[in-house]
Amino acid sequence: MGLFGSSGRFRGYFGTPLTPYDDDLKIDRDTFVKHVRFMVDSGVSALCWPMHLAESLNLTVDERRELARLTVETAGGDVPVTIHTSCPGTDQVIDLSQHAQRVGADGVVVITPYHWRPTPAALEAHFVAVGRSIEIDLMTYSYPDAMQVEVDVALASRLIERLPNYLGVKDAGYDMQDFTELCRVTSELRSDFSVFTGIEYLLPNMAVGGAGSFSACGMVAPRLLRRLYDAVSYGDFAAALPLQHRISRLWFLLQPGYPATIKAAMEIMGRPVGATRLPILALEPEEKEILRMRLAECGVLDEEPYGWDATASPDPERAAAHA
């Protein structure tokens, strides 16, 4: 069986909630619950918290544990929940992964260890130790630009052979040749193995055998993302192409200053989640105004829900201004 007990290969896109803070940069649990429910109600296939988008590196271990539990509790079984348990040391990852299992998560996502740049043998030993410490699903996360090491085809193949619960990989290398080969080889070893991209490049991803993506734009433009995923899933590539181009344009708008830019965009969309912790700087007021204009140019303000209700209409003040 595939990821999350699917009968075959699990396909879809992961919502990746941010970490909301109050004015003192303490965790805002009430807003976090609203944020998670908004993503579930907007149609995500699964959740993963806390990715780097959620400032995982700026959270204490206690905060990570508490909000991991709260993510599972808030999702309420409506979608699968994975917890990002990455740390520099293998024992630390095992500890957080076992905690994720105890609170009811469906799986964990683990990046190659921070700072160390392990050899291929050390990477394999790391992931095998984590995978064997839990009974829930394991997904590896490869981000070679940031980590200087990667989960390549050879390593993924060895992990598939050694770990029955190794069922997916998030590939953030953005190399089409490597991604295509990863899809080809892993599908030959396990037909139910899922390969995801780090950003919503769903059209090229799924056309070569990928299973979907993690989402950075979906909390800002969930309707656009859903339309893209549906078009690609149905094989309507002609409809998917302009939607993919719009997603790409939106991502390049949100990427500078990430994740502060995404937090600012959510505030513009009536879904404020507070500022960011250092060393990430929040946007200045003039930067937010420029962002608002660029979101309008992308059609986001006219099409996407305003506020925390996923079924809501766009910003009523903007609609009134255009009346």
For each residue, the residues with C-beta under 8 A, 3 or more apart:
1: 5 6 7 192
2: 5 6 7 8 9 10 167 192 193 194
3: 6 9 10 80 107 137 139 167 168 192 194
4: 10 46 80 106 107 137
5: 1 2
6: 1 2 3 9 10 192
7: 1 2
8: 2 191 192
9: 2 3 6 187 191 192 193 194 211
10: 2 3 4 6 45 46 167 168 192 194 211
11: 45 194 206 211 212 233
12: 44 45 46 211 212 229
13: 44 45 46 200 202 212 213 214 215 218 225 229
14: 44 45 46 47 48 82 196 212 213 214 215
15: 39 40 42 44 46 47 48 79 215 218 219
16: 47 48 49 51 53 54 214 215 216 218 219
17: 32 35 36 39 47 49 50 54 71 219
18: 35 53 54 55 219 259 262 263 266 273
19: 27 32 50 54 55 58 59 63 67 273
20: 27 28 31 32 35 273 274
21: 24 25 26 27 28 273 274 275 276 277
22: 25 26 27 28 274
23: 274
24: 21
25: 21 22 274 275 277
26: 21 22
27: 19 20 21 22 32 63 66 67
28: 20 21 22 31 32 273 274
29: 32 33 67 70
30: 33 34
31: 20 28 34 35 272 273 274
32: 17 19 20 27 28 29 35 36 67 70 74
33: 29 30 36 37 70 74
34: 30 31 37 38 271 308
35: 17 18 20 31 32 38 39 219 271 273 308
36: 17 32 33 39 40 47 49 70 71 74 75
37: 33 34 40 41 74 308
38: 34 35 41 42 219 271 308 309 310
39: 15 17 35 36 42 44 47 218 219 222
40: 15 36 37 44 47 74 75 78 79
41: 37 38 309 310 311
42: 15 38 39 218 222 223 226 305 310
43: 222 226 310
44: 12 13 14 15 39 40 47 79 215 218 222
45: 10 11 12 13 14 79 80 212
46: 4 10 12 13 14 15 79 80 81 82 106
47: 14 15 16 17 36 39 40 44 71 75 79 80 81 82
48: 14 15 16 51 81 82 83 84 109 214
49: 16 17 36 54 67 68 71 81 83 84
50: 17 19 54 55 56 59 64 67 68 83 84
51: 16 48 54 56 84 109 214
52: 55 56 57 259
53: 16 18 216 258 259 262
54: 16 17 18 19 49 50 51 59 84 259
55: 18 19 50 52 58 59 259 276 277 280
56: 50 51 52 59 64 84 86
57: 52
58: 19 55 276 277 278 280
59: 19 50 54 55 56 63 64 67
60: 63 64
61: 64 65 96
62: 65 66
63: 19 27 59 60 66 67
64: 50 56 59 60 61 67 68 96
65: 61 62 68 69 96 99
66: 27 62 63 69 70
67: 19 27 29 32 49 50 59 63 64 70 71
68: 49 50 64 65 71 72 83 96 99 100 103 105
69: 65 66 72 73 103
70: 29 32 33 36 66 67 73 74
71: 17 36 47 49 67 68 74 75 81 83 105
72: 68 69 75 81 103 104 105
73: 69 70 76 103
74: 32 33 36 37 40 70 71
75: 36 40 47 71 72 78 79 81
76: 73
77:
78: 40 75
79: 15 40 44 45 46 47 75
80: 3 4 45 46 47 106 107
81: 46 47 48 49 71 72 75 104 105 106
82: 14 46 47 48 105 106 107 108 109 137 139
83: 48 49 50 68 71 96 97 100 105 107 108 109
84: 48 49 50 51 54 56 108 109 110 111 141
85: 93 96 97 100 108 109 110 130
86: 56 93 109 110 111 113 114 141
87: 92 93 96 113 114
88: 92 113 114 115 116
89: 92 93 113
90: 93 94 113 125 126 129 130
91: 94 95
92: 87 88 89 95 96
93: 85 86 87 89 90 96 97 110 113 126 130
94: 90 91 97 98 129 130 133 134
95: 91 92 98 99
96: 61 64 65 68 83 85 87 92 93 99 100 108
97: 83 85 93 94 100 101 108 110 130 133 134
98: 94 95 101 102 133 134
99: 65 68 95 96 102 103
100: 68 83 85 96 97 103 105 108 134 136
101: 97 98 104 105 108 134 135 136
102: 98 99
103: 68 69 72 73 99 100
104: 72 81 101
105: 68 71 72 81 82 83 100 101 108 136
106: 4 46 80 81 82 136 137
107: 3 4 80 82 83 136 137 138 139 167 168
108: 82 83 84 85 96 97 100 101 105 130 134 136 137 138 139
109: 48 51 82 83 84 85 86 139 140 141 170
110: 84 85 86 93 97 127 130 138 139 140 141
111: 84 86 114 140 141 142 143 147
112: 118 123 126 140 141 142 143 147 149 150 151
113: 86 87 88 89 90 93 116 118 123 126
114: 86 87 88 111 147
115: 88
116: 88 113 122
117: 147 148 149
118: 112 113 122 123 126 149
119: 122 123
120: 123 124 154 155
121: 124 125
122: 116 118 119 125 126
123: 112 113 118 119 120 126 127 149 151 155
124: 120 121 127 128 155 158 159 162
125: 90 121 122 128 129
126: 90 93 112 113 118 122 123 129 130
127: 110 123 124 130 131 138 140 155 159 163 166
128: 124 125 131 132 159 162 163
129: 90 94 125 126 132 133
130: 85 90 93 94 97 108 110 126 127 133 134 138
131: 127 128 134 138 159 162 163 165 166
132: 128 129 163
133: 94 97 98 129 130
134: 94 97 98 100 101 108 130 131 138 165
135: 101 165
136: 100 101 105 106 107 108 165
137: 3 4 82 106 107 108 165 166 167 168
138: 107 108 110 127 130 131 134 163 165 166 167
139: 3 82 107 108 109 110 166 167 168 169 170 194 196
140: 109 110 111 112 127 151 156 159 166 168 169 170
141: 84 86 109 110 111 112 151 169 170 172
142: 111 112 147 150 151 152 169 170 171 172 173
143: 111 112 146 147 150 172 173 198
144: 147 148 149 150 172 173
145: 172 173
146: 143
147: 111 112 114 117 142 143 144 150
148: 117 144
149: 112 117 118 123 144
150: 112 142 143 144 147 155 173
151: 112 123 140 141 142 155 156 159 169 171
152: 142 155 156 178 182
153: 156 157 178 181 182 185 186
154: 120 157 158
155: 120 123 124 127 150 151 152 158 159
156: 140 151 152 153 159 160 169 182 185 186
157: 153 154 160 161 185 186 189
158: 124 154 155 161 162
159: 124 127 128 131 140 151 155 156 162 163 166
160: 156 157 163 166 186 189 190 193
161: 157 158 189
162: 124 128 131 158 159 166
163: 127 128 131 132 138 159 160 166
164:
165: 131 134 135 136 137 138
166: 127 131 137 138 139 140 159 160 162 163
167: 2 3 10 107 137 138 139 190 192 193 194
168: 3 10 107 137 139 140 193 194 195 196 211
169: 139 140 141 142 151 156 182 186 193 194 195 196
170: 109 139 140 141 142 196 197 198 214
171: 142 151 178 179 182 195 196 197 198
172: 141 142 143 144 145 197 198 199
173: 142 143 144 145 150 178 179
174: 179 197 198 199 201
175: 178 179
176: 179 180 204 208
177: 180 181
178: 152 153 171 173 175 181 182
179: 171 173 174 175 176 182 183 195 197 205 208 210
180: 176 177 183 184 208 209
181: 153 177 178 184 185
182: 152 153 156 169 171 178 179 185 186 195
183: 179 180 186 187 195 208 209 210
184: 180 181 187 188 209
185: 153 156 157 181 182 188 189
186: 153 156 157 160 169 182 183 189 190 193 195
187: 9 183 184 190 191 193 209
188: 184 185
189: 157 160 161 185 186 193
190: 160 167 186 187 193
191: 8 9 187
192: 1 2 3 6 8 9 10 167
193: 2 9 160 167 168 169 186 187 189 190
194: 2 3 9 10 11 139 167 168 169 211 212
195: 168 169 171 179 182 183 186 209 210 211
196: 14 139 168 169 170 171 205 210 211 212 213 214
197: 170 171 172 174 179 200 201 202 205 210 212 213 214
198: 143 170 171 172 174 213 214
199: 172 174 213 214 215 216 217 251
200: 13 197 213 215 216 217 218 225 228 247 251
201: 174 197 204 205 213 244 247 248
202: 13 197 205 206 210 212 213 228 229 232 240 244 247
203: 206 207 228 232 237 240 241 244
204: 176 201 207 208 244
205: 179 196 197 201 202 208 210 211 212 213
206: 11 202 203 209 210 211 212 232 233
207: 203 204 210 232 237
208: 176 179 180 183 204 205
209: 180 183 184 187 195 206
210: 179 183 195 196 197 202 205 206 207 213
211: 9 10 11 12 168 194 195 196 205 206
212: 11 12 13 14 45 194 196 197 202 205 206 229
213: 13 14 196 197 198 199 200 201 202 205 210
214: 13 14 16 48 51 170 196 197 198 199
215: 13 14 15 16 44 199 200 218 219 225
216: 16 53 199 200 251 254 258 262
217: 199 200 220 221 224 225 247 250 251 254
218: 13 15 16 39 42 44 200 215 221 222 225
219: 15 16 17 18 35 38 39 215 222 262 266 271
220: 217 250 254 262 265 266 269 295 300 304
221: 217 218 224 225 247 250 298 300 303 304
222: 39 42 43 44 218 219 225 226 304 305 310
223: 42 226 227 303 304 305
224: 217 221 227 228 243 246 247 250 299 300 303 304
225: 13 200 215 217 218 221 222 228 229 247
226: 42 43 222 223 229 230
227: 223 224 230 231 243
228: 200 202 203 224 225 231 232 240 243 244 247
229: 12 13 202 212 225 226 232 233
230: 226 227 233 234
231: 227 228 234 236 237 239 240 243
232: 202 203 206 207 228 229 235 236 237 240
233: 11 206 229 230
234: 230 231
235: 232
236: 231 232 239 240
237: 203 207 231 232 240 241
238: 241
239: 231 236 242 243
240: 202 203 228 231 232 236 237 243 244
241: 203 237 238 244 245
242: 239 245 246
243: 224 227 228 231 239 240 246 247
244: 201 202 203 204 228 240 241 247 248
245: 241 242 248 249
246: 224 242 243 249 250 298 299
247: 200 201 202 217 221 224 225 228 243 244 250 251
248: 201 244 245 251 252
249: 245 246 252 253 298
250: 217 220 221 224 246 247 253 254 298 300
251: 199 200 216 217 247 248 254 255
252: 248 249 255
253: 249 250 261 291 294 295 298
254: 216 217 220 250 251 258 261 262 265
255: 251 252 258 261
256: 261
257: 260 261 280 281 283 287
258: 53 216 254 255 261 262
259: 18 52 53 54 55 262 263 276 280
260: 257 263 264 275 276 280 281 282 283
261: 253 254 255 256 257 258 264 265 283 291
262: 18 53 216 219 220 254 258 259 265 266
263: 18 259 260 266 267 273 274 275 276 282
264: 260 261 267 268 282 283 287 288 291
265: 220 254 261 262 268 269 291 295 300
266: 18 219 220 262 263 269 271 272 273
267: 263 264 270 271 272 273 288
268: 264 265 288 291 292 295 301
269: 220 265 266 300 301 304 305 306 307 315
270: 267 306 307 308 315
271: 34 35 38 219 266 267 307 308
272: 31 266 267
273: 18 19 20 21 28 31 35 263 266 267
274: 20 21 22 23 25 28 31 263
275: 21 25 260 263 282
276: 21 55 58 259 260 263 280 281 282
277: 21 25 55 58 280
278: 58 281
279:
280: 55 58 257 259 260 276 277
281: 257 260 276 278
282: 260 263 264 275 276
283: 257 260 261 264 287 288 291
284: 287 288
285: 288 289
286: 289 290
287: 257 264 283 284 290 291
288: 264 267 268 283 284 285 291 292
289: 285 286 292 293
290: 286 287 293 294
291: 253 261 264 265 268 283 287 288 294 295
292: 268 288 289 295 296 301
293: 289 290 296 297
294: 253 290 291 297 298
295: 220 253 265 268 291 292 298 300 301
296: 292 293 299 300 301 302 318
297: 293 294
298: 221 246 249 250 253 294 295
299: 224 246 296 302 303
300: 220 221 224 250 265 269 295 296 303 304
301: 268 269 292 295 296 304 314 315 318
302: 296 299 314 318
303: 221 223 224 299 300 314
304: 220 221 222 223 224 269 300 301 314
305: 42 222 223 269 309 310 311 312 313 314
306: 269 270 312 313 314 315 316
307: 269 270 271 312
308: 34 35 37 38 270 271
309: 38 41 305 312
310: 38 41 42 43 222 305
311: 41 305
312: 305 306 307 309
313: 305 306 316 319
314: 301 302 303 304 305 306 318 319
315: 269 270 301 306 318 319
316: 306 313 319 320
317: 320 321
318: 296 301 302 314 315 321 322
319: 313 314 315 316 322 323
320: 316 317 323
321: 317 318
322: 318 319
323: 319 320
